[in-house]
Amino acid sequence: MAGQFPGAGNIDEFWELLQSGRSAISEVPPERWDADLLHTDDPSDLSRTTSRWGGFVDGVDRFDPEFFAITGFEARWMDPQQRLMLTEAWR
């Protein structure tokens, strides 16, 4: 088994996170997006979000497309979940 999760880089760390009862939910990291720009307290504004929190996986920007014979252009347009799936399937 393999996997990456918010707050846990592998399944052993994920199990420790679960056993300890810690939460991996955090405020949006500034390197992901500008939460101030996209946040609103108005739930009727469908163009923005009412939450500043989420579960964020570290290292989604460290995908090596050449290892998987994927061009840099293709990798930029891939969903980060696809990149993680490829990495974890290989692992």
PABAKOL-267792 format. One record per atom (N, C-alpha, C, O): residue number from 1; residue in one letter; atom name; x, y, z. Coordinates in Angstrom, 2 decimals, m for minus. Layout:
BEGIN
REC   num   residuo   atomo         x         y         z
REC   NUM         A      CA         X         Y         Z
...
***
This chain:
BEGIN
REC   num   residuo   atomo         x         y         z
REC     1         M       N      0.84     m1.19      0.00
REC     1         M      CA      0.00      0.00      0.00
REC     1         M       C      0.88      1.25      0.00
REC     1         M       O      1.99      1.24      0.52
REC     2         A       N      0.36      2.30     m0.59
REC     2         A      CA      1.06      3.57     m0.61
REC     2         A       C      0.02      4.68     m0.65
REC     2         A       O     m1.12      4.47     m1.08
REC     3         G       N      0.41      5.85     m0.20
REC     3         G      CA     m0.49      6.98     m0.25
REC     3         G       C      0.12      8.21      0.39
REC     3         G       O      1.04      8.11      1.21
REC     4         Q       N     m0.39      9.34      0.01
REC     4         Q      CA     m0.04     10.63      0.62
REC     4         Q       C     m1.34     11.28      1.04
REC     4         Q       O     m2.34     11.20      0.34
REC     5         F       N     m1.30     11.93      2.18
REC     5         F      CA     m2.51     12.50      2.75
REC     5         F       C     m2.18     13.86      3.37
REC     5         F       O     m1.01     14.14      3.65
REC     6         P       N     m3.17     14.69      3.59
REC     6         P      CA     m2.90     15.94      4.31
REC     6         P       C     m2.30     15.61      5.68
REC     6         P       O     m2.88     14.85      6.46
REC     7         G       N     m1.15     16.20      5.97
REC     7         G      CA     m0.50     15.98      7.25
REC     7         G       C      0.27     14.68      7.37
REC     7         G       O      0.81     14.38      8.43
REC     8         A       N      0.33     13.89      6.29
REC     8         A      CA      1.00     12.60      6.34
REC     8         A       C      1.58     12.27      4.96
REC     8         A       O      0.84     12.19      3.98
REC     9         G       N      2.89     12.08      4.90
REC     9         G      CA      3.54     11.80      3.62
REC     9         G       C      3.47     10.36      3.18
REC     9         G       O      3.82     10.04      2.04
REC    10         N       N      3.02      9.47      4.07
REC    10         N      CA      2.90      8.06      3.71
REC    10         N       C      1.85      7.40      4.61
REC    10         N       O      1.31      8.06      5.50
REC    11         I       N      1.58      6.13      4.39
REC    11         I      CA      0.49      5.49      5.15
REC    11         I       C      0.84      5.29      6.62
REC    11         I       O     m0.05      5.30      7.47
REC    12         D       N      2.14      5.12      6.94
REC    12         D      CA      2.53      4.99      8.35
REC    12         D       C      2.28      6.30      9.10
REC    12         D       O      1.77      6.29     10.22
REC    13         E       N      2.64      7.42      8.48
REC    13         E      CA      2.37      8.72      9.09
REC    13         E       C      0.87      8.98      9.20
REC    13         E       O      0.40      9.58     10.16
REC    14         F       N      0.12      8.52      8.20
REC    14         F      CA     m1.33      8.69      8.23
REC    14         F       C     m1.93      7.91      9.40
REC    14         F       O     m2.81      8.40     10.10
REC    15         W       N     m1.45      6.69      9.61
REC    15         W      CA     m1.93      5.88     10.72
REC    15         W       C     m1.62      6.56     12.05
REC    15         W       O     m2.47      6.59     12.95
REC    16         E       N     m0.40      7.11     12.19
REC    16         E      CA     m0.03      7.84     13.41
REC    16         E       C     m0.94      9.04     13.62
REC    16         E       O     m1.36      9.32     14.74
REC    17         L       N     m1.25      9.74     12.54
REC    17         L      CA     m2.15     10.90     12.62
REC    17         L       C     m3.52     10.46     13.14
REC    17         L       O     m4.09     11.11     14.01
REC    18         L       N     m4.04      9.37     12.60
REC    18         L      CA     m5.34      8.86     13.04
REC    18         L       C     m5.30      8.41     14.50
REC    18         L       O     m6.20      8.73     15.27
REC    19         Q       N     m4.27      7.68     14.87
REC    19         Q      CA     m4.16      7.19     16.25
REC    19         Q       C     m4.06      8.32     17.26
REC    19         Q       O     m4.60      8.23     18.36
REC    20         S       N     m3.36      9.38     16.88
REC    20         S      CA     m3.17     10.50     17.81
REC    20         S       C     m4.40     11.40     17.90
REC    20         S       O     m4.52     12.20     18.82
REC    21         G       N     m5.31     11.26     16.93
REC    21         G      CA     m6.51     12.10     16.93
REC    21         G       C     m6.26     13.52     16.47
REC    21         G       O     m7.11     14.40     16.67
REC    22         R       N     m5.10     13.76     15.85
REC    22         R      CA     m4.79     15.11     15.35
REC    22         R       C     m5.55     15.39     14.06
REC    22         R       O     m5.89     14.47     13.31
REC    23         S       N     m5.81     16.65     13.83
REC    23         S      CA     m6.46     17.07     12.59
REC    23         S       C     m5.40     17.58     11.62
REC    23         S       O     m4.47     18.27     12.02
REC    24         A       N     m5.54     17.24     10.35
REC    24         A      CA     m4.62     17.72      9.33
REC    24         A       C     m5.24     18.88      8.54
REC    24         A       O     m4.69     19.29      7.52
REC    25         I       N     m6.35     19.38      9.00
REC    25         I      CA     m7.00     20.52      8.35
REC    25         I       C     m6.30     21.80      8.80
REC    25         I       O     m6.06     22.00      9.99
REC    26         S       N     m5.97     22.65      7.84
REC    26         S      CA     m5.26     23.89      8.16
REC    26         S       C     m5.78     25.02      7.28
REC    26         S       O     m6.55     24.80      6.34
REC    27         E       N     m5.35     26.23      7.60
REC    27         E      CA     m5.68     27.35      6.72
REC    27         E       C     m4.95     27.17      5.40
REC    27         E       O     m3.91     26.50      5.34
REC    28         V       N     m5.49     27.76      4.36
REC    28         V      CA     m4.89     27.65      3.02
REC    28         V       C     m3.47     28.20      3.07
REC    28         V       O     m3.27     29.35      3.46
REC    29         P       N     m2.47     27.38      2.69
REC    29         P      CA     m1.09     27.89      2.65
REC    29         P       C     m0.97     28.98      1.58
REC    29         P       O     m1.55     28.86      0.50
REC    30         P       N     m0.23     30.04      1.86
REC    30         P      CA     m0.14     31.16      0.90
REC    30         P       C      0.46     30.75     m0.44
REC    30         P       O      0.18     31.41     m1.45
REC    31         E       N      1.26     29.70     m0.48
REC    31         E      CA      1.83     29.27     m1.76
REC    31         E       C      0.81     28.55     m2.64
REC    31         E       O      1.06     28.35     m3.82
REC    32         R       N     m0.33     28.16     m2.08
REC    32         R      CA     m1.38     27.50     m2.87
REC    32         R       C     m2.24     28.53     m3.59
REC    32         R       O     m2.37     28.48     m4.81
REC    33         W       N     m2.82     29.44     m2.85
REC    33         W      CA     m3.58     30.54     m3.45
REC    33         W       C     m3.81     31.61     m2.41
REC    33         W       O     m3.62     31.38     m1.21
REC    34         D       N     m4.22     32.78     m2.86
REC    34         D      CA     m4.47     33.91     m1.98
REC    34         D       C     m5.86     33.77     m1.38
REC    34         D       O     m6.86     34.10     m2.02
REC    35         A       N     m5.92     33.28     m0.15
REC    35         A      CA     m7.22     33.05      0.50
REC    35         A       C     m7.98     34.36      0.70
REC    35         A       O     m9.21     34.36      0.63
REC    36         D       N     m7.27     35.46      0.94
REC    36         D      CA     m7.95     36.75      1.12
REC    36         D       C     m8.68     37.17     m0.15
REC    36         D       O     m9.76     37.76     m0.09
REC    37         L       N     m8.08     36.87     m1.29
REC    37         L      CA     m8.68     37.24     m2.57
REC    37         L       C     m9.93     36.42     m2.88
REC    37         L       O    m10.88     36.94     m3.46
REC    38         L       N     m9.94     35.15     m2.48
REC    38         L      CA    m11.03     34.25     m2.85
REC    38         L       C    m12.07     34.04     m1.75
REC    38         L       O    m13.10     33.41     m1.99
REC    39         H       N    m11.81     34.55     m0.55
REC    39         H      CA    m12.73     34.31      0.58
REC    39         H       C    m13.83     35.36      0.63
REC    39         H       O    m13.62     36.53      0.31
REC    40         T       N    m15.02     34.92      1.05
REC    40         T      CA    m16.14     35.81      1.31
REC    40         T       C    m16.96     35.25      2.45
REC    40         T       O    m16.98     34.04      2.67
REC    41         D       N    m17.63     36.11      3.17
REC    41         D      CA    m18.56     35.66      4.21
REC    41         D       C    m19.98     35.55      3.66
REC    41         D       O    m20.90     35.13      4.36
REC    42         D       N    m20.13     35.92      2.39
REC    42         D      CA    m21.46     35.91      1.76
REC    42         D       C    m21.67     34.59      1.02
REC    42         D       O    m21.09     34.40     m0.06
REC    43         P       N    m22.47     33.67      1.56
REC    43         P      CA    m22.66     32.37      0.91
REC    43         P       C    m23.38     32.45     m0.44
REC    43         P       O    m23.37     31.48     m1.20
REC    44         S       N    m24.01     33.58     m0.74
REC    44         S      CA    m24.69     33.70     m2.03
REC    44         S       C    m23.72     34.07     m3.16
REC    44         S       O    m24.09     34.01     m4.33
REC    45         D       N    m22.48     34.45     m2.82
REC    45         D      CA    m21.47     34.78     m3.82
REC    45         D       C    m20.83     33.47     m4.29
REC    45         D       O    m19.90     32.97     m3.65
REC    46         L       N    m21.31     32.93     m5.40
REC    46         L      CA    m20.86     31.63     m5.87
REC    46         L       C    m19.51     31.68     m6.59
REC    46         L       O    m18.97     30.65     m6.98
REC    47         S       N    m18.96     32.87     m6.76
REC    47         S      CA    m17.66     33.00     m7.42
REC    47         S       C    m16.50     32.91     m6.43
REC    47         S       O    m15.33     32.90     m6.83
REC    48         R       N    m16.82     32.86     m5.13
REC    48         R      CA    m15.78     32.80     m4.10
REC    48         R       C    m16.15     31.75     m3.06
REC    48         R       O    m17.24     31.19     m3.09
REC    49         T       N    m15.23     31.48     m2.15
REC    49         T      CA    m15.44     30.45     m1.14
REC    49         T       C    m15.68     31.06      0.23
REC    49         T       O    m15.18     32.14      0.54
REC    50         T       N    m16.43     30.36      1.04
REC    50         T      CA    m16.69     30.82      2.41
REC    50         T       C    m15.74     30.16      3.41
REC    50         T       O    m15.88     30.37      4.62
REC    51         S       N    m14.81     29.38      2.93
REC    51         S      CA    m13.88     28.69      3.83
REC    51         S       C    m12.44     29.07      3.54
REC    51         S       O    m12.05     29.27      2.38
REC    52         R       N    m11.65     29.16      4.59
REC    52         R      CA    m10.21     29.39      4.48
REC    52         R       C     m9.43     28.14      4.86
REC    52         R       O     m8.21     28.19      5.04
REC    53         W       N    m10.12     27.03      4.99
REC    53         W      CA     m9.52     25.82      5.53
REC    53         W       C     m9.60     24.66      4.53
REC    53         W       O    m10.47     24.64      3.66
REC    54         G       N     m8.69     23.72      4.68
REC    54         G      CA     m8.73     22.53      3.84
REC    54         G       C     m7.65     21.54      4.26
REC    54         G       O     m6.86     21.80      5.16
REC    55         G       N     m7.64     20.42      3.58
REC    55         G      CA     m6.59     19.42      3.79
REC    55         G       C     m5.63     19.50      2.61
REC    55         G       O     m6.04     19.27      1.47
REC    56         F       N     m4.38     19.82      2.87
REC    56         F      CA     m3.41     20.07      1.81
REC    56         F       C     m2.27     19.07      1.88
REC    56         F       O     m1.65     18.90      2.93
REC    57         V       N     m1.99     18.42      0.76
REC    57         V      CA     m0.90     17.46      0.65
REC    57         V       C      0.38     18.21      0.30
REC    57         V       O      0.40     19.01     m0.64
REC    58         D       N      1.44     17.95      1.05
REC    58         D      CA      2.73     18.59      0.78
REC    58         D       C      3.37     17.97     m0.46
REC    58         D       O      3.20     16.79     m0.74
REC    59         G       N      4.11     18.79     m1.19
REC    59         G      CA      4.93     18.29     m2.28
REC    59         G       C      4.22     18.03     m3.60
REC    59         G       O      4.79     17.39     m4.48
REC    60         V       N      3.01     18.52     m3.77
REC    60         V      CA      2.33     18.28     m5.05
REC    60         V       C      3.04     18.97     m6.21
REC    60         V       O      2.80     18.66     m7.37
REC    61         D       N      3.92     19.91     m5.89
REC    61         D      CA      4.67     20.62     m6.92
REC    61         D       C      6.00     19.93     m7.26
REC    61         D       O      6.75     20.43     m8.09
REC    62         R       N      6.29     18.80     m6.63
REC    62         R      CA      7.56     18.11     m6.86
REC    62         R       C      7.43     16.88     m7.76
REC    62         R       O      8.25     15.96     m7.67
REC    63         F       N      6.44     16.86     m8.60
REC    63         F      CA      6.23     15.75     m9.53
REC    63         F       C      7.31     15.77    m10.61
REC    63         F       O      7.65     16.83    m11.13
REC    64         D       N      7.85     14.60    m10.95
REC    64         D      CA      8.88     14.49    m11.98
REC    64         D       C      8.25     13.92    m13.26
REC    64         D       O      8.21     12.70    m13.41
REC    65         P       N      7.77     14.76    m14.17
REC    65         P      CA      7.07     14.26    m15.35
REC    65         P       C      7.96     13.40    m16.26
REC    65         P       O      7.47     12.45    m16.87
REC    66         E       N      9.25     13.72    m16.36
REC    66         E      CA     10.14     12.96    m17.24
REC    66         E       C     10.26     11.51    m16.80
REC    66         E       O     10.41     10.62    m17.64
REC    67         F       N     10.19     11.25    m15.50
REC    67         F      CA     10.25      9.88    m15.00
REC    67         F       C      9.12      9.04    m15.59
REC    67         F       O      9.29      7.85    m15.85
REC    68         F       N      7.96      9.67    m15.79
REC    68         F      CA      6.79      8.98    m16.32
REC    68         F       C      6.60      9.21    m17.82
REC    68         F       O      5.55      8.89    m18.37
REC    69         A       N      7.62      9.76    m18.48
REC    69         A      CA      7.57     10.05    m19.92
REC    69         A       C      6.41     10.97    m20.27
REC    69         A       O      5.72     10.78    m21.27
REC    70         I       N      6.22     11.98    m19.43
REC    70         I      CA      5.18     12.99    m19.65
REC    70         I       C      5.88     14.31    m19.89
REC    70         I       O      6.83     14.65    m19.19
REC    71         T       N      5.43     15.06    m20.87
REC    71         T      CA      6.05     16.35    m21.15
REC    71         T       C      5.71     17.34    m20.03
REC    71         T       O      4.70     17.19    m19.34
REC    72         G       N      6.56     18.34    m19.89
REC    72         G      CA      6.30     19.39    m18.91
REC    72         G       C      4.99     20.10    m19.19
REC    72         G       O      4.26     20.47    m18.27
REC    73         F       N      4.69     20.29    m20.48
REC    73         F      CA      3.43     20.93    m20.87
REC    73         F       C      2.24     20.12    m20.37
REC    73         F       O      1.31     20.67    m19.77
REC    74         E       N      2.27     18.81    m20.61
REC    74         E      CA      1.17     17.95    m20.16
REC    74         E       C      1.07     17.96    m18.64
REC    74         E       O     m0.03     18.03    m18.08
REC    75         A       N      2.21     17.90    m17.97
REC    75         A      CA      2.21     17.84    m16.50
REC    75         A       C      1.60     19.09    m15.89
REC    75         A       O      0.91     19.01    m14.87
REC    76         R       N      1.84     20.25    m16.50
REC    76         R      CA      1.27     21.50    m15.97
REC    76         R       C     m0.25     21.47    m16.01
REC    76         R       O     m0.90     22.10    m15.17
REC    77         W       N     m0.83     20.76    m16.95
REC    77         W      CA     m2.28     20.74    m17.10
REC    77         W       C     m2.94     19.55    m16.42
REC    77         W       O     m4.17     19.44    m16.38
REC    78         M       N     m2.13     18.65    m15.87
REC    78         M      CA     m2.68     17.49    m15.17
REC    78         M       C     m3.27     17.91    m13.82
REC    78         M       O     m2.76     18.83    m13.18
REC    79         D       N     m4.31     17.25    m13.42
REC    79         D      CA     m4.86     17.45    m12.09
REC    79         D       C     m3.81     16.94    m11.08
REC    79         D       O     m3.24     15.88    m11.29
REC    80         P       N     m3.55     17.67    m10.00
REC    80         P      CA     m2.58     17.20     m9.01
REC    80         P       C     m2.90     15.80     m8.48
REC    80         P       O     m1.99     15.05     m8.11
REC    81         Q       N     m4.17     15.45     m8.44
REC    81         Q      CA     m4.54     14.10     m8.00
REC    81         Q       C     m4.01     13.04     m8.96
REC    81         Q       O     m3.65     11.94     m8.53
REC    82         Q       N     m3.97     13.36    m10.25
REC    82         Q      CA     m3.41     12.41    m11.23
REC    82         Q       C     m1.91     12.23    m11.01
REC    82         Q       O     m1.40     11.12    m11.09
REC    83         R       N     m1.22     13.34    m10.73
REC    83         R      CA      0.22     13.25    m10.48
REC    83         R       C      0.49     12.42     m9.23
REC    83         R       O      1.40     11.58     m9.22
REC    84         L       N     m0.29     12.65     m8.18
REC    84         L      CA     m0.12     11.86     m6.95
REC    84         L       C     m0.42     10.39     m7.19
REC    84         L       O      0.29      9.52     m6.69
REC    85         M       N     m1.46     10.11     m7.95
REC    85         M      CA     m1.82      8.72     m8.23
REC    85         M       C     m0.69      8.00     m8.96
REC    85         M       O     m0.37      6.87     m8.62
REC    86         L       N     m0.10      8.65     m9.97
REC    86         L      CA      1.01      8.04    m10.68
REC    86         L       C      2.18      7.76     m9.75
REC    86         L       O      2.76      6.67     m9.77
REC    87         T       N      2.53      8.74     m8.93
REC    87         T      CA      3.64      8.58     m8.00
REC    87         T       C      3.40      7.45     m7.02
REC    87         T       O      4.28      6.62     m6.79
REC    88         E       N      2.20      7.41     m6.45
REC    88         E      CA      1.89      6.38     m5.44
REC    88         E       C      1.72      5.01     m6.08
REC    88         E       O      2.05      4.01     m5.45
REC    89         A       N      1.21      4.94     m7.30
REC    89         A      CA      1.10      3.65     m7.98
REC    89         A       C      2.49      3.09     m8.26
REC    89         A       O      2.71      1.88     m8.15
REC    90         W       N      3.43      3.95     m8.63
REC    90         W      CA      4.78      3.51     m8.86
REC    90         W       C      5.41      3.01     m7.55
REC    90         W       O      6.10      2.00     m7.52
REC    91         R       N      5.15      3.77     m6.46
REC    91         R      CA      5.72      3.41     m5.16
REC    91         R       C      5.23      2.05     m4.73
REC    91         R       O      5.60      1.57     m3.65
***
